[in-house]
Amino acid sequence: MLKELPSLSTILSAYASFSAMAMLIRTILNEMLPERMTNYIFSMIYDFTSAYFSSDFTFIIEDRWHAGDNQLFRAAEIYFPTIIGPSSDSLLVGFDKSSDPTAPPKPSIPVDCRFKDDFDGMRLEWTLSSIEPKKYYVPTKRFFSMTCNKRDRERVEQRYFPYINKTAQEILNKSDSLSIYTYDKKCSMWEPTAFKHPSTFETLAMEPQLKEFIMKDLDSFMEREEFFENVGRAWKRGYLFYGPPGTGKSSLVAAIANYMRSNVYDLQFQGVRNDYDLSRILTSTTNRSILLIEDIDCITTASHDRTKVIEKCEVEEDEDENKRLLNFIDGLWLSCGNERIIIITTNQKVKLDPALLRPGRMDVHIYMGYCSPAGFRKLAASYLGIKDDKLFGCIDDVIKSIEATPAEVAQQLMISDEPKVALQGLIEFLNSKKKGIEEAAVEEKKTKFNAFWV
Ligand SMILES: Nc1ncnc2c1ncn2[C@@H]1O[C@H](COP(=O)(O)OP(=O)(O)OP(=O)(O)O)[C@@H](O)[C@H]1O
């Protein structure tokens, strides 16, 4: 076997010829090529050989991805503070406006902090870095980086990253704080505010069957990811809430957010310039959230009340605006990611283009109406903590005969903590409203009568 090995003199002479060759190439390159070109060639050779022979592999997760937020970065931001422990020597802490100051502060990862995570037998060391932009209007770029062994690359891609996403979602589901986001056009980013609306399905004054229907619909939507995938439909559901002001449309949105434990993105149609803008705004929202567009009737000036005489140019303007709105809603369905609930509210459904209301754009239409006796009882239970009273019968009678919104009834019930006083005040309010309506009806009759004889 030893015989097969080359002799020492052969090895030395091979090494000498290789070195001579390398020197010759180097001299030729130095003589013939400009210095910058030579440096470039050497750096390429270095990069190639070091990548080929190195056993390291680096993953980088930047905060932006394809002109939107990088969802993996957002998930990492939620997950990493929960694993940062003895392996790190610093932690960023703070409170936001909505935090309980007596509770421990919220943790976050400081820039340049190194920390380790153990997953499936691998020890992965992460760093959060940031790059300051050269131009003042470009935001700071932040990214997590981690170098692992090349042989672990597949495991990290296939199992560790999905694990980060899943764990972040579980943390969000368990967390008791929700946020409502509004889009800041100047900074091109969503601004979160703590969402602490107390409305729940329990406190809502609406027909119990309707509540049941909405809750079941939401549950079945959340459970049917596979169904949506099999039938080739986007995993989204569109709800239209319509009804007079003060009947609880916004309260219903809040009840849904609390029920689903979902953040709300409050989207302003007026703030969106074009399709590209919309897609950019939507890609920076997170999955499993509610997209809310309130008072959509105020967006379109179009009136479908065909009894009204409208100028030709007005009709054309309305049609343009309607087209833009339909495009906007279709854009929502296309670009807003998965597991989304899209809610549109309006005071006047008749003003909306019927094309907007078709299934696929708006799947479920919910009418929020005036206060019924059952609605009043719900409000009395929430505001006064009472289930019955001898004044209830009298209130039921008036409430059935007029149009009082739950907001108006709730307003009266808040006047006093003393149930008797509050109920008495409500009766007076309802009676005066009834009287006002009757007087207005008589007045209208009189006007019509006079007009007939003129
Ligand atoms: N159905 C309801 N159940 C319980 N509370 C209600 C209901 N409707 C209205 N309220 C009370 O009235 C207030 C105003 O209601 P809300 O803003 O939800 O009505 P809205 O229909 O969204 O009104 P708008 O069309 O003007 O936006 C709520 O904060 C809540 O206290």
The ligand as an SDF file (V2000), in Angstrom:
LIG
                    3D

 31 33  0  0  0  0  0  0  0  0999 V2000
  -76.9570   46.6060   19.3690 N   0  0  0  0  0  0  0  0  0  0  0  0
  -76.3140   47.2000   20.3760 C   0  0  0  0  0  0  0  0  0  0  0  0
  -76.0100   46.5130   21.4930 N   0  0  0  0  0  0  0  0  0  0  0  0
  -75.3760   47.1020   22.5080 C   0  0  0  0  0  0  0  0  0  0  0  0
  -75.0010   48.3820   22.5210 N   0  0  0  0  0  0  0  0  0  0  0  0
  -75.2780   49.1200   21.4440 C   0  0  0  0  0  0  0  0  0  0  0  0
  -75.9480   48.5560   20.3230 C   0  0  0  0  0  0  0  0  0  0  0  0
  -76.0790   49.5080   19.3890 N   0  0  0  0  0  0  0  0  0  0  0  0
  -75.5390   50.6210   19.8870 C   0  0  0  0  0  0  0  0  0  0  0  0
  -75.0520   50.3940   21.1320 N   0  0  0  0  0  0  0  0  0  0  0  0
  -74.4060   51.4000   21.9710 C   0  0  0  0  0  0  0  0  0  0  0  0
  -74.3610   52.6220   21.2530 O   0  0  0  0  0  0  0  0  0  0  0  0
  -73.0340   53.0460   20.9770 C   0  0  0  0  0  0  0  0  0  0  0  0
  -72.9090   53.4250   19.5050 C   0  0  0  0  0  0  0  0  0  0  0  0
  -73.1400   52.2590   18.7220 O   0  0  0  0  0  0  0  0  0  0  0  0
  -72.2670   51.8440   17.4530 P   0  0  0  0  0  0  0  0  0  0  0  0
  -71.1820   52.8300   17.2290 O   0  0  0  0  0  0  0  0  0  0  0  0
  -71.8950   50.4160   17.5670 O   0  0  0  0  0  0  0  0  0  0  0  0
  -73.3820   52.0240   16.3300 O   0  0  0  0  0  0  0  0  0  0  0  0
  -73.1820   52.0690   14.7590 P   0  0  0  0  0  0  0  0  0  0  0  0
  -74.3720   51.3710   14.1680 O   0  0  0  0  0  0  0  0  0  0  0  0
  -71.8520   51.5590   14.3770 O   0  0  0  0  0  0  0  0  0  0  0  0
  -73.2730   53.6120   14.4660 O   0  0  0  0  0  0  0  0  0  0  0  0
  -72.7120   54.4260   13.1900 P   0  0  0  0  0  0  0  0  0  0  0  0
  -73.4370   53.9160   11.9830 O   0  0  0  0  0  0  0  0  0  0  0  0
  -73.0470   55.8520   13.5090 O   0  0  0  0  0  0  0  0  0  0  0  0
  -71.2340   54.1800   13.1170 O   0  0  0  0  0  0  0  0  0  0  0  0
  -72.1470   51.8590   21.3230 C   0  0  0  0  0  0  0  0  0  0  0  0
  -70.9460   52.2740   21.9240 O   0  0  0  0  0  0  0  0  0  0  0  0
  -72.9670   51.0680   22.3010 C   0  0  0  0  0  0  0  0  0  0  0  0
  -72.7190   51.5240   23.6030 O   0  0  0  0  0  0  0  0  0  0  0  0
  1  2  1  0
  2  3  1  0
  2  7  2  0
  3  4  2  0
  4  5  1  0
  5  6  2  0
  6  7  1  0
  6 10  1  0
  7  8  1  0
  8  9  2  0
  9 10  1  0
 10 11  1  0
 11 12  1  0
 11 30  1  0
 12 13  1  0
 13 14  1  0
 13 28  1  0
 14 15  1  0
 15 16  1  0
 16 17  2  0
 16 18  1  0
 16 19  1  0
 19 20  1  0
 20 21  2  0
 20 22  1  0
 20 23  1  0
 23 24  1  0
 24 25  2  0
 24 26  1  0
 24 27  1  0
 28 29  1  0
 28 30  1  0
 30 31  1  0
M  END
$$$$
